Amino acid sequence: MKHFCILMTALFFMACSQSKIEKNRTTPYTVEGKSIMVYTTAKDTKDRLSLSPNLSFSPSSQPLETEIAVFVQPEKQFQTFIGIGGAITDASAEVYAQLSPEKQKELIDAYYGEDGIDYSLMRTTIHSCDFSSQSYTYINEGDKELSSFNIDHDRKYRIPMIKTAMAAASDSLLFYVSPWSPPAFMKGKENMLKGGKLLPEYYQSWASYYAKFIKAYEAEGMPIWGLTIQNEPMAVQTWESCVYTAEEERDFLKNYLGPTLQREGLGDKHIVVWDHNRDLISHRANTIFGDPEAAKYAWGIGFHWYERWAGGQSMWDNLRNVKESFPNKNLLFTEGCIEAFNEAEYQRWSNGERYGRAMIQDFNCGTAGWTDWNILLDHTGGPNHVGNYCFSPIHADTRTDSLIYTPSYYYIGHFSKFIRPGAKRVSTSTSRSHLISTSFLNKDGKMVTITMNDSPKNISYKMIVDDYETSLEIPAHGIQTIIY
């Protein structure tokens, strides 16, 4: 009898355990019975994130070599998505302040509302950058102890706009910050422009400056998710800039910035290294992530897209190399914009295609989040205190109180509106180089596949998901978001 009771008890606990396992087991993703929504944007058409009639799946057959196809394999999943967004700079905030209340609301809704493109990520600067009307810091020049630190400058334009964006966002915005240069005296210079290096005697003061900035912004009700150490640390720019070798950035992180944030109760902030182009990213990752004492403070590595001199190619293989070499570290696109502003070329279609191509390739290389540069500039491509005028996805003509939506806005929207934080990237490939594609599975169970055609011809293709397929056509110079 005793042995029988023991046996029955064991069987009872086994049944409970099995029931718990079955309850917690994730149901495999299937498209069987699901309808398909397709949103399209295309050149020389009126389609701008335009919804087509729903499609459906049917059992798939072996594709022929003559057929064009996109293949999605839901069981093969990769990085977790954190968000897409842009930067609220001084320039964006100053232009925004010149708009009427109606146009201000339109802009915020266009970027952060569910009826807009629903941004979920945001960046801003630690004091000035080129997209400021002037060069400034938060302390008196020479104040090594930072006793004069205050963010009063930002309260006029930038902070109100950031708060408005945060209030409008459908998800909690991940908000991170970046410096363009330490104060001039910390580099032994007369101003913050044209490079220079942080002098060793100011390493601690500069590390404390980040902590003071984060605490000051958070005291204003703006939670900060993370920070990059230095914008473009290998570029001597005509604007605010500062150069760090890989070893200098590594040592500043592990000996000063990381420990300082820990001591200040800010150890939960996500520190991003590099924050420059893809060309030298592997060297920076090898140097910093290869040092365990530095790597423990770093969440990941950031990059830009301005490596024009690298054989005319954006160096996506370098991103793959970093992700393969350091799979526990994250990739974050921290800045990109179209340079050389020309008011006559707001609708230049290739600007949007550059965004679509970069986003698909960056995500397929393992990138977790993607951040555009200024969300708003005026009809001059500024303001910019050194004349570095650029495009943004939306421009404001402050002469007429009007907003101009560029192709870049719609191309970004094909991703940001539909891929939500927490999504997992899913294995996706194409059978022709005319098409590029990526997919994400949202936490609500909806799959999102984005496909882009930058050729001059319409393309008919199949999308094959596991054992099911559907037939689509993508217009010439078009991009589609397919939700199922």
C-alpha positions as CSV (number, residue, x, y, z in Angstrom):
1,M,0.0,0.0,0.0
2,K,2.8,2.4,0.9
3,H,4.5,1.8,-2.5
4,F,1.2,2.2,-4.3
5,C,0.7,5.7,-2.6
6,I,4.2,6.7,-3.5
7,L,3.6,5.6,-7.1
8,M,0.3,7.5,-7.3
9,T,1.9,10.6,-5.8
10,A,4.7,10.5,-8.4
11,L,2.3,10.0,-11.2
12,F,0.2,13.0,-10.0
13,F,3.3,15.3,-9.9
14,M,4.4,14.1,-13.3
15,A,0.9,14.9,-14.7
16,C,1.0,18.3,-13.2
17,S,4.5,19.0,-14.6
18,Q,3.4,17.8,-18.0
19,S,0.3,20.0,-17.9
20,K,2.5,23.0,-16.9
21,I,4.9,22.3,-19.8
22,E,2.0,22.0,-22.3
23,K,0.6,25.3,-20.9
24,N,3.8,27.2,-21.3
25,R,4.8,25.7,-24.7
26,T,4.7,28.3,-27.5
27,T,2.2,27.4,-30.2
28,P,4.1,27.2,-33.5
29,Y,3.3,30.1,-35.9
30,T,1.1,29.2,-38.8
31,V,-0.5,31.2,-41.6
32,E,-3.2,28.7,-42.2
33,G,-6.5,30.6,-42.4
34,K,-4.9,34.0,-42.0
35,S,-5.8,36.9,-44.2
36,I,-3.1,39.2,-45.6
37,M,-3.0,43.0,-45.6
38,V,-0.7,44.8,-48.0
39,Y,0.4,48.4,-47.7
40,T,2.3,50.0,-50.7
41,T,4.3,53.1,-51.5
42,A,5.5,53.6,-55.0
43,K,7.1,56.2,-57.3
44,D,4.9,57.9,-59.9
45,T,1.7,56.7,-58.2
46,K,-0.6,58.1,-55.5
47,D,0.3,55.1,-53.2
48,R,1.7,56.3,-49.9
49,L,1.3,53.6,-47.3
50,S,-1.9,52.7,-49.2
51,L,-3.9,49.6,-48.1
52,S,-4.9,47.1,-50.8
53,P,-7.7,44.5,-50.7
54,N,-6.9,41.6,-48.5
55,L,-5.3,38.5,-49.9
56,S,-5.2,34.9,-48.6
57,F,-2.8,31.9,-48.4
58,S,-3.1,28.6,-50.2
59,P,-1.0,25.5,-50.0
60,S,2.3,26.0,-51.7
61,S,4.0,24.1,-54.5
62,Q,7.6,23.8,-55.5
63,P,8.6,27.2,-57.0
64,L,10.0,27.1,-60.5
65,E,13.4,28.6,-61.3
66,T,11.6,31.1,-63.5
67,E,9.4,32.3,-60.7
68,I,10.4,35.1,-58.3
69,A,9.8,34.4,-54.6
70,V,10.2,35.7,-51.1
71,F,10.8,32.9,-48.5
72,V,9.8,33.3,-44.8
73,Q,10.7,30.7,-42.2
74,P,8.9,31.6,-39.0
75,E,10.7,29.0,-36.8
76,K,14.0,30.6,-37.4
77,Q,14.1,33.7,-35.2
78,F,16.9,36.1,-34.4
79,Q,17.3,39.5,-32.6
80,T,14.7,41.2,-30.5
81,F,13.5,44.5,-32.0
82,I,13.7,47.6,-29.7
83,G,12.3,50.4,-31.9
84,I,12.5,52.8,-34.8
85,G,12.5,56.6,-34.5
86,G,14.4,59.8,-35.0
87,A,16.3,62.6,-33.2
88,I,14.7,65.7,-31.6
89,T,17.5,68.1,-32.0
90,D,17.7,71.8,-31.2
91,A,17.0,72.5,-34.9
92,S,13.9,70.3,-34.9
93,A,12.6,71.9,-31.7
94,E,13.3,75.5,-32.9
95,V,11.5,74.9,-36.2
96,Y,8.6,73.2,-34.4
97,A,8.2,76.2,-32.2
98,Q,7.7,78.4,-35.3
99,L,4.7,76.3,-36.5
100,S,1.1,77.1,-35.7
101,P,-0.5,74.9,-33.0
102,E,-2.4,73.0,-35.7
103,K,0.7,72.2,-37.6
104,Q,2.5,71.2,-34.4
105,K,-0.2,68.7,-33.7
106,E,-0.1,67.4,-37.3
107,L,3.7,66.8,-37.0
108,I,3.5,65.0,-33.7
109,D,0.6,62.9,-34.9
110,A,2.5,62.1,-38.1
111,Y,5.5,60.7,-36.2
112,Y,4.2,59.4,-32.9
113,G,0.4,58.7,-33.4
114,E,-1.1,55.4,-34.3
115,D,-2.5,57.0,-37.4
116,G,1.0,58.2,-38.3
117,I,4.1,56.1,-38.5
118,D,4.2,55.4,-34.7
119,Y,7.8,56.0,-33.7
120,S,9.0,54.0,-30.7
121,L,12.7,55.3,-30.4
122,M,14.1,58.7,-29.8
123,R,17.6,60.3,-29.6
124,T,18.7,63.8,-28.5
125,T,22.0,65.5,-27.9
126,I,23.9,66.3,-24.8
127,H,24.3,70.1,-25.2
128,S,24.9,71.4,-28.8
129,C,25.7,69.8,-32.1
130,D,25.8,71.2,-35.6
131,F,22.0,71.2,-35.7
132,S,21.8,73.9,-33.0
133,S,21.6,77.6,-33.7
134,Q,24.7,78.1,-31.6
135,S,27.4,76.2,-29.8
136,Y,26.8,75.9,-26.0
137,T,27.2,73.7,-22.9
138,Y,25.5,73.3,-19.6
139,I,28.3,74.8,-17.5
140,N,30.4,77.9,-17.2
141,E,33.6,77.5,-19.2
142,G,36.4,76.1,-17.0
143,D,34.1,74.7,-14.3
144,K,35.8,71.4,-13.8
145,E,33.7,70.6,-10.7
146,L,30.4,71.1,-12.7
147,S,29.0,73.3,-9.9
148,S,27.3,75.6,-12.5
149,F,25.6,72.7,-14.3
150,N,22.0,73.4,-15.5
151,I,19.8,72.5,-18.5
152,D,18.0,75.9,-18.7
153,H,18.9,76.2,-22.4
154,D,16.9,73.1,-23.3
155,R,13.8,74.2,-21.4
156,K,12.8,76.8,-24.1
157,Y,12.4,74.6,-27.1
158,R,13.8,71.0,-26.9
159,I,12.3,69.7,-23.6
160,P,8.7,70.8,-24.4
161,M,8.9,69.1,-27.8
162,I,10.3,65.9,-26.3
163,K,7.6,65.8,-23.6
164,T,4.9,66.3,-26.2
165,A,6.3,63.4,-28.3
166,M,6.5,61.1,-25.3
167,A,2.9,61.9,-24.4
168,A,1.7,61.2,-27.9
169,A,3.6,57.9,-28.5
170,S,1.5,54.7,-28.5
171,D,4.3,52.8,-26.8
172,S,6.8,54.1,-24.2
173,L,9.5,55.7,-26.2
174,L,13.0,54.4,-25.7
175,F,15.0,57.6,-25.3
176,Y,18.8,57.8,-25.6
177,V,21.3,60.6,-25.6
178,S,24.6,61.4,-27.3
179,P,27.3,64.1,-26.9
180,W,29.1,65.7,-29.9
181,S,32.0,67.2,-27.8
182,P,33.1,67.8,-24.2
183,P,33.3,71.5,-23.3
184,A,36.1,73.3,-25.0
185,F,38.4,73.6,-21.9
186,M,38.2,69.8,-21.4
187,K,40.0,69.5,-24.8
188,G,42.4,72.4,-24.2
189,K,40.7,74.3,-27.1
190,E,39.0,77.7,-27.5
191,N,35.8,76.1,-28.9
192,M,34.2,72.6,-29.3
193,L,34.5,72.6,-33.1
194,K,37.0,70.7,-35.3
195,G,37.9,67.7,-33.2
196,G,40.5,67.6,-30.4
197,K,40.8,65.1,-27.7
198,L,39.4,64.8,-24.1
199,L,42.4,65.6,-21.9
200,P,43.1,62.9,-19.2
201,E,42.7,65.3,-16.3
202,Y,39.1,65.8,-17.3
203,Y,38.1,62.2,-17.7
204,Q,36.2,62.1,-14.4
205,S,34.6,65.5,-14.9
206,W,33.3,64.5,-18.3
207,A,32.0,61.1,-17.0
208,S,30.2,63.0,-14.2
209,Y,28.7,65.4,-16.8
210,Y,26.8,62.5,-18.4
211,A,25.4,61.5,-15.0
212,K,24.3,65.0,-14.3
213,F,22.6,65.3,-17.7
214,I,20.7,62.1,-17.3
215,K,19.5,63.0,-13.8
216,A,18.5,66.5,-14.8
217,Y,16.4,65.2,-17.7
218,E,14.8,62.4,-15.7
219,A,13.9,65.0,-13.0
220,E,11.9,66.7,-15.8
221,G,9.9,63.5,-16.3
222,M,11.8,62.1,-19.3
223,P,13.1,58.6,-18.6
224,I,16.4,57.9,-20.4
225,W,17.0,54.4,-21.6
226,G,20.7,54.8,-22.6
227,L,23.5,56.8,-24.1
228,T,26.3,56.7,-26.6
229,I,29.8,57.7,-25.5
230,Q,30.7,60.0,-28.4
231,N,29.1,60.8,-31.7
232,E,31.5,60.0,-34.6
233,P,34.7,59.5,-32.5
234,M,37.0,59.2,-35.5
235,A,35.9,62.4,-37.4
236,V,37.3,65.9,-37.1
237,Q,34.3,67.8,-38.2
238,T,33.8,71.5,-38.8
239,W,31.2,71.3,-36.0
240,E,31.3,70.0,-32.4
241,S,33.5,66.9,-32.5
242,C,36.0,64.9,-30.4
243,V,38.3,62.1,-31.4
244,Y,38.8,58.8,-29.4
245,T,41.0,55.9,-30.6
246,A,39.4,52.5,-29.8
247,E,41.8,52.2,-26.8
248,E,40.9,55.6,-25.5
249,E,37.1,54.9,-25.7
250,R,37.6,51.5,-24.1
251,D,39.6,52.9,-21.2
252,F,37.2,55.9,-20.7
253,L,34.3,53.4,-20.5
254,K,35.8,50.9,-18.1
255,N,37.7,53.3,-15.8
256,Y,35.4,56.3,-15.7
257,L,32.0,56.3,-17.4
258,G,30.9,52.8,-16.5
259,P,31.9,53.1,-12.8
260,T,30.6,56.6,-12.5
261,L,27.1,55.7,-13.7
262,Q,27.1,52.7,-11.3
263,R,28.1,54.9,-8.4
264,E,25.4,57.4,-9.3
265,G,22.7,54.8,-9.3
266,L,22.5,54.8,-13.2
267,G,23.9,51.4,-13.8
268,D,20.7,50.4,-15.6
269,K,21.4,52.8,-18.5
270,H,22.3,51.1,-21.8
271,I,25.8,52.3,-23.0
272,V,26.4,52.2,-26.7
273,V,30.0,52.4,-28.0
274,W,31.4,53.7,-31.4
275,D,28.4,55.6,-32.8
276,H,30.1,56.0,-36.2
277,N,30.2,54.4,-39.6
278,R,30.2,50.7,-40.6
279,D,33.8,50.8,-42.0
280,L,35.8,50.7,-38.8
281,I,33.1,49.1,-36.6
282,S,34.8,45.7,-36.3
283,H,38.0,47.2,-35.0
284,R,36.1,49.2,-32.4
285,A,34.1,46.1,-31.3
286,N,37.2,43.9,-31.1
287,T,39.0,46.4,-28.9
288,I,36.1,47.2,-26.5
289,F,34.1,44.0,-26.4
290,G,37.3,42.0,-26.3
291,D,38.2,43.6,-22.9
292,P,35.9,41.9,-20.3
293,E,36.2,44.9,-17.9
294,A,35.0,47.3,-20.6
295,A,32.5,45.0,-22.2
296,K,30.6,44.5,-19.0
297,Y,29.4,48.1,-19.2
298,A,28.4,48.1,-22.9
299,W,25.0,47.1,-24.1
300,G,26.0,47.3,-27.7
301,I,27.6,49.2,-30.6
302,G,26.1,52.0,-32.7
303,F,26.7,52.9,-36.3
304,H,25.9,55.5,-39.1
305,W,25.7,55.1,-42.8
306,Y,28.1,57.8,-44.1
307,E,31.0,55.5,-45.3
308,R,30.8,56.8,-48.9
309,W,34.5,56.3,-49.5
310,A,34.3,52.5,-48.8
311,G,34.3,51.4,-52.4
312,G,30.9,52.8,-53.0
313,Q,29.3,50.1,-50.8
314,S,27.6,50.2,-47.4
315,M,29.6,47.6,-45.5
316,W,26.9,45.2,-44.2
317,D,29.4,42.4,-43.9
318,N,31.1,44.3,-41.1
319,L,27.8,44.3,-39.1
320,R,27.5,40.5,-39.6
321,N,31.1,40.1,-38.5
322,V,30.4,42.0,-35.2
323,K,27.2,40.1,-34.5
324,E,28.8,36.8,-35.2
325,S,31.9,37.7,-33.1
326,F,29.9,39.1,-30.2
327,P,26.4,37.6,-30.3
328,N,25.6,38.9,-26.8
329,K,26.1,42.5,-27.8
330,N,23.5,44.5,-29.8
331,L,23.7,46.6,-33.0
332,L,21.9,49.9,-33.1
333,F,21.7,52.3,-36.0
334,T,22.1,55.7,-34.4
335,E,22.1,58.2,-37.3
336,G,21.5,58.6,-41.0
337,C,20.3,61.4,-43.2
338,I,20.5,62.6,-46.8
339,E,23.1,65.4,-47.0
340,A,23.5,68.3,-49.4
341,F,20.0,69.8,-49.0
342,N,18.3,71.2,-52.1
343,E,14.8,72.6,-51.7
344,A,13.9,71.7,-55.3
345,E,14.5,68.0,-54.5
346,Y,12.1,67.3,-51.6
347,Q,10.5,64.4,-53.6
348,R,13.7,62.8,-54.9
349,W,12.7,59.2,-54.8
350,S,16.1,57.7,-54.3
351,N,16.3,59.4,-50.9
352,G,13.5,57.1,-49.7
353,E,15.0,54.1,-51.3
354,R,18.2,54.7,-49.5
355,Y,16.3,54.4,-46.2
356,G,14.4,51.3,-47.3
357,R,17.6,49.5,-48.5
358,A,19.6,50.4,-45.4
359,M,16.8,49.4,-43.0
360,I,16.3,46.0,-44.6
361,Q,20.0,45.2,-44.8
362,D,20.8,46.5,-41.3
363,F,18.0,44.5,-39.8
364,N,19.0,41.3,-41.7
365,C,22.5,41.8,-40.2
366,G,21.1,41.7,-36.7
367,T,20.4,45.3,-35.9
368,A,17.9,45.8,-33.0
369,G,16.8,49.4,-33.5
370,W,17.1,52.1,-36.1
371,T,17.3,55.9,-35.5
372,D,16.9,58.6,-38.2
373,W,18.6,62.0,-37.6
374,N,16.5,65.2,-37.3
375,I,12.8,64.6,-37.4
376,L,12.1,68.1,-38.6
377,L,14.1,70.8,-40.4
378,D,13.0,74.0,-42.2
379,H,13.0,75.0,-45.9
380,T,16.7,75.7,-45.7
381,G,17.6,72.3,-44.4
382,G,18.5,73.8,-41.0
383,P,19.0,75.7,-38.8
384,N,22.6,74.6,-38.5
385,H,25.3,76.9,-37.1
386,V,28.0,75.7,-39.4
387,G,26.0,75.5,-42.7
388,N,25.8,71.7,-42.8
389,Y,22.2,71.6,-44.3
390,C,20.5,68.3,-44.8
391,F,17.2,66.6,-45.6
392,S,14.8,65.3,-43.0
393,P,11.7,63.1,-43.6
394,I,9.4,66.1,-42.9
395,H,10.3,69.7,-43.6
396,A,8.5,72.8,-42.5
397,D,8.2,75.8,-44.7
398,T,8.0,78.4,-42.0
399,R,7.2,81.1,-44.5
400,T,3.8,79.4,-45.2
401,D,3.3,77.3,-42.1
402,S,3.2,74.1,-44.1
403,L,4.7,70.7,-43.8
404,I,6.4,68.8,-46.7
405,Y,6.4,65.0,-46.5
406,T,9.3,63.4,-48.4
407,P,9.6,59.8,-49.7
408,S,11.8,59.0,-46.8
409,Y,8.9,59.5,-44.3
410,Y,6.9,56.9,-46.1
411,Y,9.8,54.4,-46.5
412,I,10.6,54.6,-42.8
413,G,6.9,54.3,-42.0
414,H,6.7,50.9,-43.8
415,F,8.8,49.6,-40.9
416,S,8.1,51.8,-37.9
417,K,4.3,51.7,-38.1
418,F,4.1,47.9,-38.2
419,I,7.1,46.4,-36.4
420,R,6.6,46.9,-32.7
421,P,9.0,46.7,-29.7
422,G,9.6,43.1,-28.6
423,A,9.2,41.7,-32.1
424,K,11.6,38.9,-33.3
425,R,13.3,39.0,-36.7
426,V,12.4,36.0,-38.8
427,S,14.5,34.3,-41.5
428,T,13.6,35.8,-44.9
429,S,15.3,35.6,-48.3
430,T,14.5,36.3,-51.9
431,S,15.2,34.4,-55.1
432,R,16.2,37.5,-57.1
433,S,18.4,40.4,-56.3
434,H,15.8,42.8,-57.7
435,L,13.9,42.3,-54.4
436,I,15.2,42.7,-50.8
437,S,13.1,41.7,-47.8
438,T,13.0,41.3,-44.0
439,S,10.4,40.0,-41.6
440,F,9.5,40.4,-37.9
441,L,7.0,38.5,-35.7
442,N,5.3,40.9,-33.3
443,K,4.3,39.8,-29.8
444,D,0.7,39.9,-30.8
445,G,1.3,37.0,-33.3
446,K,1.2,39.2,-36.4
447,M,4.0,38.6,-38.9
448,V,5.3,41.7,-40.8
449,T,7.2,41.2,-44.1
450,I,8.7,44.3,-45.8
451,T,9.7,43.8,-49.5
452,M,11.4,46.5,-51.6
453,N,11.8,46.8,-55.4
454,D,14.2,49.5,-56.6
455,S,14.1,48.3,-60.2
456,P,12.3,50.3,-63.0
457,K,9.8,47.4,-63.6
458,N,6.8,46.0,-61.7
459,I,7.6,42.6,-60.3
460,S,5.1,39.7,-59.8
461,Y,6.3,37.3,-57.0
462,K,5.2,34.7,-54.6
463,M,5.6,34.9,-50.9
464,I,6.1,31.4,-49.4
465,V,5.7,31.0,-45.7
466,D,6.3,27.4,-44.5
467,D,3.9,25.3,-46.7
468,Y,1.7,28.2,-47.8
469,E,2.0,30.8,-50.5
470,T,0.3,33.9,-51.9
471,S,0.9,35.9,-55.1
472,L,1.7,39.6,-55.1
473,E,2.8,42.4,-57.4
474,I,5.1,45.1,-56.3
475,P,5.3,48.3,-58.4
476,A,8.5,49.7,-59.9
477,H,10.5,51.7,-57.3
478,G,8.1,50.5,-54.7
479,I,8.0,49.1,-51.1
480,Q,5.4,46.9,-49.5
481,T,4.6,45.9,-46.0
482,I,2.7,42.6,-45.8
483,I,0.9,41.8,-42.5
484,Y,-0.5,38.3,-41.8
